[in-house]
Amino acid sequence: MAHKKQGYRFENDWTKEWLQKGADERWKSMITIPVNVEIEADHTVLNVESAMEYLDKVHTIAVADCFCRDLRQNCDAPLNVCITLNDKAEYGLGDKERAFRRNRREITKEEAIDILGKSHKAGLVLTAQVTHDFPGAKLKPDEVFTICGCCSCCCCQLSAILRYGLAPHLLTSQTTSVTDTSDCTECGVCVDRCQFGAREMVNGSLAFNPELCFGCGLCISTCPTNAITLVDK
């Protein structure tokens, strides 16, 4: 829980100067992809409609090891989950040396959906990045070029926002979570799932800070009483 709060630092961490430079020069926009989840007995069914909107009209999809998690190694979350689309995917696949280093390969839409489900199950925040310039490709305004499963301990953007207090405008969301207190048993399972520190146990009771919630849906899939839902902001 401590690493989700501003001021916490890992032994192998980003520098504030590097993150600030990234916020100023390299990163343009990052949005959370809400994953609505239905629980059916022991089987969890992911409704990835939001992500499907990005995958339905692409001509090329590739997956590679997450650069941030590979570099920082502050958790054991799945590594090969960084999905790139269209020109960005083709550019990455064309760089054979870099593709080899990051285990990059072309995948189908069905494989991409499986990876998104695996990321969500592992407690990673599904995020999309838009409008970012890179060599060898031309992107349309607001075009999504990357979908990744992010953690607050390794991801450079989430680290910058959550632990360093830099550039909160980089991350946006269209939804937020709501808890039905009549169904909530205050078990605390959602606290561990929340990458943003929006939920915590205080004197045995669940405390929720809506300003820290980015509507990723991670808390929903493990709530034993289905007390949490996502709503549009």
DOBA-131312 format. One record per residue (C-alpha): residue number from 0; z, x, y. Coordinates in nm, 4 decimals. Layout:
BEGIN
num: NUM z: Z x: X y: Y
...
% end
This chain:
BEGIN
num: 0 z: 0.0000 x: 0.0000 y: 0.0000
num: 1 z: 0.0832 x: 0.2831 y: 0.2398
num: 2 z: -0.2713 x: 0.4200 y: 0.2419
num: 3 z: -0.4012 x: 0.0913 y: 0.3800
num: 4 z: -0.2133 x: 0.1395 y: 0.7054
num: 5 z: -0.2981 x: 0.3428 y: 1.0126
num: 6 z: -0.1517 x: 0.6910 y: 1.0164
num: 7 z: -0.1583 x: 0.7576 y: 0.6413
num: 8 z: -0.3474 x: 1.0698 y: 0.5318
num: 9 z: -0.4519 x: 1.1998 y: 0.1912
num: 10 z: -0.4465 x: 1.5677 y: 0.1015
num: 11 z: -0.8242 x: 1.5483 y: 0.0560
num: 12 z: -0.9152 x: 1.3339 y: 0.3552
num: 13 z: -1.1687 x: 1.2942 y: 0.6317
num: 14 z: -1.1060 x: 1.4576 y: 0.9675
num: 15 z: -1.0720 x: 1.2348 y: 1.2685
num: 16 z: -1.3424 x: 1.4330 y: 1.4476
num: 17 z: -1.5955 x: 1.3777 y: 1.1641
num: 18 z: -1.5204 x: 1.0069 y: 1.1486
num: 19 z: -1.5413 x: 0.9673 y: 1.5249
num: 20 z: -1.8787 x: 1.1409 y: 1.5285
num: 21 z: -1.9999 x: 0.9121 y: 1.2524
num: 22 z: -1.8863 x: 0.6052 y: 1.4431
num: 23 z: -2.0615 x: 0.7272 y: 1.7573
num: 24 z: -2.3852 x: 0.8592 y: 1.6090
num: 25 z: -2.4534 x: 0.7640 y: 1.2458
num: 26 z: -2.3051 x: 0.4281 y: 1.1545
num: 27 z: -2.4501 x: 0.1170 y: 1.3104
num: 28 z: -2.3058 x: -0.1868 y: 1.1363
num: 29 z: -2.1183 x: -0.2722 y: 0.8181
num: 30 z: -2.0499 x: -0.6248 y: 0.6947
num: 31 z: -1.8420 x: -0.7520 y: 0.4053
num: 32 z: -2.0186 x: -0.9580 y: 0.1400
num: 33 z: -1.7880 x: -1.2455 y: 0.0374
num: 34 z: -1.7680 x: -1.3014 y: -0.3365
num: 35 z: -1.6625 x: -1.6528 y: -0.4250
num: 36 z: -1.5094 x: -1.6606 y: -0.7675
num: 37 z: -1.4504 x: -1.9358 y: -1.0200
num: 38 z: -1.1908 x: -1.8853 y: -1.2924
num: 39 z: -1.2763 x: -2.0347 y: -1.6329
num: 40 z: -0.9937 x: -1.9689 y: -1.8824
num: 41 z: -1.0094 x: -1.5973 y: -1.9711
num: 42 z: -1.3587 x: -1.5531 y: -1.8314
num: 43 z: -1.4243 x: -1.4724 y: -1.4680
num: 44 z: -1.7578 x: -1.5941 y: -1.3335
num: 45 z: -1.8772 x: -1.4274 y: -1.0151
num: 46 z: -2.0860 x: -1.6277 y: -0.7726
num: 47 z: -2.2856 x: -1.3533 y: -0.6010
num: 48 z: -2.4967 x: -1.5807 y: -0.3851
num: 49 z: -2.4310 x: -1.3768 y: -0.0725
num: 50 z: -2.5518 x: -1.0567 y: -0.2355
num: 51 z: -2.8454 x: -1.2349 y: -0.3964
num: 52 z: -2.9789 x: -1.3130 y: -0.0499
num: 53 z: -3.0306 x: -0.9407 y: -0.0051
num: 54 z: -3.1684 x: -0.8767 y: -0.3543
num: 55 z: -3.4162 x: -1.1631 y: -0.3873
num: 56 z: -3.6833 x: -1.0291 y: -0.1532
num: 57 z: -3.6698 x: -0.6538 y: -0.2110
num: 58 z: -3.9452 x: -0.4459 y: -0.3719
num: 59 z: -3.7321 x: -0.1501 y: -0.4882
num: 60 z: -3.3649 x: -0.1178 y: -0.5891
num: 61 z: -3.1841 x: 0.2048 y: -0.6745
num: 62 z: -2.8248 x: 0.2949 y: -0.7579
num: 63 z: -2.6437 x: 0.6246 y: -0.7044
num: 64 z: -2.2948 x: 0.7693 y: -0.7113
num: 65 z: -2.0892 x: 0.6716 y: -0.4067
num: 66 z: -2.0979 x: 0.9707 y: -0.1706
num: 67 z: -1.7507 x: 0.9024 y: -0.0328
num: 68 z: -1.5721 x: 0.8575 y: -0.3655
num: 69 z: -1.7483 x: 1.1568 y: -0.5182
num: 70 z: -1.6388 x: 1.3745 y: -0.2256
num: 71 z: -1.2807 x: 1.2517 y: -0.1731
num: 72 z: -1.1787 x: 1.1493 y: -0.5282
num: 73 z: -0.8662 x: 0.9672 y: -0.4086
num: 74 z: -0.9023 x: 0.6943 y: -0.6753
num: 75 z: -1.0597 x: 0.6360 y: -1.0157
num: 76 z: -1.2778 x: 0.3379 y: -0.9145
num: 77 z: -1.6350 x: 0.3195 y: -1.0536
num: 78 z: -1.8582 x: 0.5840 y: -0.8995
num: 79 z: -2.2180 x: 0.4833 y: -0.9732
num: 80 z: -2.2189 x: 0.1672 y: -0.7576
num: 81 z: -2.3998 x: 0.2591 y: -0.4353
num: 82 z: -2.7099 x: 0.0371 y: -0.4234
num: 83 z: -3.0006 x: 0.1096 y: -0.1894
num: 84 z: -3.2948 x: -0.1194 y: -0.1149
num: 85 z: -3.6632 x: -0.1014 y: -0.0282
num: 86 z: -3.7693 x: 0.2036 y: 0.1789
num: 87 z: -3.4218 x: 0.3557 y: 0.1595
num: 88 z: -3.4305 x: 0.3328 y: -0.2204
num: 89 z: -3.7776 x: 0.4848 y: -0.2406
num: 90 z: -3.6826 x: 0.7657 y: -0.0035
num: 91 z: -3.3774 x: 0.8521 y: -0.2132
num: 92 z: -3.5710 x: 0.8407 y: -0.5388
num: 93 z: -3.8365 x: 1.0676 y: -0.3904
num: 94 z: -3.5838 x: 1.3420 y: -0.3150
num: 95 z: -3.5599 x: 1.4625 y: -0.6751
num: 96 z: -3.2904 x: 1.7249 y: -0.6190
num: 97 z: -3.0575 x: 1.4925 y: -0.4321
num: 98 z: -3.1319 x: 1.2077 y: -0.6721
num: 99 z: -3.0247 x: 1.4302 y: -0.9615
num: 100 z: -2.7006 x: 1.5331 y: -0.7891
num: 101 z: -2.5999 x: 1.1736 y: -0.7192
num: 102 z: -2.7259 x: 1.0252 y: -1.0493
num: 103 z: -2.9753 x: 0.8114 y: -0.8595
num: 104 z: -3.2112 x: 0.5898 y: -1.0594
num: 105 z: -3.4234 x: 0.2811 y: -1.0077
num: 106 z: -3.2727 x: -0.0436 y: -1.1404
num: 107 z: -3.3657 x: -0.4092 y: -1.1776
num: 108 z: -3.2173 x: -0.6987 y: -0.9825
num: 109 z: -3.0240 x: -0.8034 y: -1.2938
num: 110 z: -2.8734 x: -0.4550 y: -1.3248
num: 111 z: -2.7793 x: -0.4646 y: -0.9564
num: 112 z: -2.5958 x: -0.7956 y: -1.0067
num: 113 z: -2.4040 x: -0.6463 y: -1.3007
num: 114 z: -2.3011 x: -0.3514 y: -1.0833
num: 115 z: -2.1791 x: -0.5843 y: -0.8084
num: 116 z: -1.9710 x: -0.7732 y: -1.0640
num: 117 z: -1.8242 x: -0.4486 y: -1.1983
num: 118 z: -1.7373 x: -0.3367 y: -0.8455
num: 119 z: -1.5629 x: -0.6627 y: -0.7655
num: 120 z: -1.3664 x: -0.6575 y: -1.0912
num: 121 z: -1.2493 x: -0.3042 y: -1.0082
num: 122 z: -1.1139 x: -0.4228 y: -0.6724
num: 123 z: -1.3852 x: -0.2731 y: -0.4521
num: 124 z: -1.5009 x: -0.4429 y: -0.1330
num: 125 z: -1.8697 x: -0.5305 y: -0.1429
num: 126 z: -2.0235 x: -0.4232 y: 0.1856
num: 127 z: -2.3733 x: -0.4105 y: 0.3286
num: 128 z: -2.5014 x: -0.1707 y: 0.5922
num: 129 z: -2.7729 x: -0.2690 y: 0.8355
num: 130 z: -3.0031 x: -0.1106 y: 1.0954
num: 131 z: -2.9582 x: 0.2581 y: 1.0265
num: 132 z: -3.2198 x: 0.5233 y: 1.0945
num: 133 z: -3.2967 x: 0.7920 y: 0.8385
num: 134 z: -3.5964 x: 1.0210 y: 0.7727
num: 135 z: -3.8988 x: 0.8818 y: 0.5964
num: 136 z: -3.8367 x: 0.5095 y: 0.6422
num: 137 z: -3.8806 x: 0.2402 y: 0.9017
num: 138 z: -3.6318 x: -0.0436 y: 0.9055
num: 139 z: -3.6617 x: -0.3797 y: 1.0715
num: 140 z: -3.3824 x: -0.4931 y: 1.3053
num: 141 z: -3.0797 x: -0.6089 y: 1.1035
num: 142 z: -3.2424 x: -0.5117 y: 0.7732
num: 143 z: -2.9926 x: -0.4407 y: 0.4952
num: 144 z: -3.0574 x: -0.1034 y: 0.3343
num: 145 z: -2.7384 x: -0.0377 y: 0.1323
num: 146 z: -2.4886 x: -0.2444 y: -0.0667
num: 147 z: -2.1862 x: -0.0542 y: -0.1941
num: 148 z: -1.8463 x: -0.1106 y: -0.3522
num: 149 z: -1.5972 x: 0.0411 y: -0.1070
num: 150 z: -1.2327 x: 0.1430 y: -0.1308
num: 151 z: -0.9947 x: 0.2018 y: 0.1578
num: 152 z: -0.8876 x: 0.5437 y: 0.0261
num: 153 z: -1.2307 x: 0.7123 y: 0.0053
num: 154 z: -1.4891 x: 0.5149 y: 0.2050
num: 155 z: -1.5525 x: 0.6903 y: 0.5366
num: 156 z: -1.6111 x: 0.3676 y: 0.7298
num: 157 z: -1.3075 x: 0.1836 y: 0.5884
num: 158 z: -1.0939 x: 0.4955 y: 0.6360
num: 159 z: -1.2055 x: 0.5224 y: 0.9978
num: 160 z: -1.1173 x: 0.1608 y: 1.0675
num: 161 z: -0.8022 x: 0.1109 y: 0.8612
num: 162 z: -0.6245 x: 0.4463 y: 0.8539
num: 163 z: -0.7557 x: 0.6144 y: 1.1680
num: 164 z: -0.7882 x: 0.3095 y: 1.3921
num: 165 z: -1.1434 x: 0.4042 y: 1.4944
num: 166 z: -1.4347 x: 0.1767 y: 1.5777
num: 167 z: -1.3177 x: -0.1607 y: 1.4429
num: 168 z: -1.6495 x: -0.3066 y: 1.5661
num: 169 z: -1.8262 x: -0.1322 y: 1.2764
num: 170 z: -1.7007 x: -0.3883 y: 1.0250
num: 171 z: -1.7689 x: -0.7602 y: 1.0534
num: 172 z: -1.7293 x: -1.0602 y: 0.8276
num: 173 z: -1.8265 x: -1.4247 y: 0.8250
num: 174 z: -1.5373 x: -1.5572 y: 0.6171
num: 175 z: -1.1602 x: -1.5358 y: 0.5866
num: 176 z: -0.9126 x: -1.6292 y: 0.3149
num: 177 z: -0.6762 x: -1.9269 y: 0.3210
num: 178 z: -0.3741 x: -1.9703 y: 0.0925
num: 179 z: -0.2454 x: -2.3088 y: -0.0189
num: 180 z: 0.1289 x: -2.2495 y: 0.0034
num: 181 z: 0.2014 x: -2.5447 y: -0.2242
num: 182 z: 0.0206 x: -2.3697 y: -0.5105
num: 183 z: 0.1174 x: -2.0103 y: -0.4261
num: 184 z: 0.3951 x: -1.8686 y: -0.6473
num: 185 z: 0.4307 x: -1.5538 y: -0.4310
num: 186 z: 0.3661 x: -1.3345 y: -0.7341
num: 187 z: 0.2170 x: -1.0580 y: -0.5177
num: 188 z: -0.0950 x: -0.9981 y: -0.7265
num: 189 z: -0.3188 x: -1.0533 y: -0.4231
num: 190 z: -0.1273 x: -0.7863 y: -0.2310
num: 191 z: -0.2488 x: -0.5145 y: -0.4672
num: 192 z: -0.6069 x: -0.6432 y: -0.4529
num: 193 z: -0.6335 x: -0.6498 y: -0.0742
num: 194 z: -0.7991 x: -0.3320 y: 0.0542
num: 195 z: -0.7236 x: -0.4235 y: 0.4161
num: 196 z: -0.3462 x: -0.4604 y: 0.4036
num: 197 z: -0.3711 x: -0.8225 y: 0.5152
num: 198 z: -0.1235 x: -0.9304 y: 0.2463
num: 199 z: 0.2180 x: -0.7855 y: 0.1728
num: 200 z: 0.5479 x: -0.8876 y: 0.0211
num: 201 z: 0.8340 x: -0.9103 y: 0.2700
num: 202 z: 1.1794 x: -0.9828 y: 0.1276
num: 203 z: 1.0249 x: -1.1417 y: -0.1796
num: 204 z: 0.7874 x: -1.3662 y: 0.0160
num: 205 z: 0.4151 x: -1.3326 y: 0.0762
num: 206 z: 0.3206 x: -1.2432 y: 0.4331
num: 207 z: -0.0410 x: -1.2798 y: 0.5463
num: 208 z: -0.2010 x: -1.1358 y: 0.8593
num: 209 z: -0.5316 x: -1.3214 y: 0.9174
num: 210 z: -0.6405 x: -1.0641 y: 1.1759
num: 211 z: -0.6622 x: -0.8028 y: 0.8992
num: 212 z: -0.8543 x: -1.0263 y: 0.6576
num: 213 z: -1.2270 x: -0.9591 y: 0.6225
num: 214 z: -1.3047 x: -1.2337 y: 0.3721
num: 215 z: -1.4204 x: -1.0097 y: 0.0871
num: 216 z: -1.2845 x: -1.2454 y: -0.1820
num: 217 z: -1.0987 x: -0.9818 y: -0.3851
num: 218 z: -0.7752 x: -1.1784 y: -0.3702
num: 219 z: -0.9348 x: -1.4909 y: -0.5170
num: 220 z: -1.0371 x: -1.3664 y: -0.8602
num: 221 z: -0.6882 x: -1.2583 y: -0.9671
num: 222 z: -0.4804 x: -1.5397 y: -0.8165
num: 223 z: -0.3183 x: -1.7014 y: -1.1247
num: 224 z: -0.2829 x: -2.0420 y: -0.9565
num: 225 z: -0.6162 x: -2.0511 y: -0.7698
num: 226 z: -0.4227 x: -2.0904 y: -0.4474
num: 227 z: -0.6643 x: -1.8827 y: -0.2357
num: 228 z: -1.0038 x: -1.9897 y: -0.1034
num: 229 z: -1.2572 x: -1.8517 y: 0.1417
num: 230 z: -1.3578 x: -2.0411 y: 0.4550
num: 231 z: -1.6105 x: -1.9688 y: 0.7271
num: 232 z: -1.4684 x: -1.8158 y: 1.0409
% end
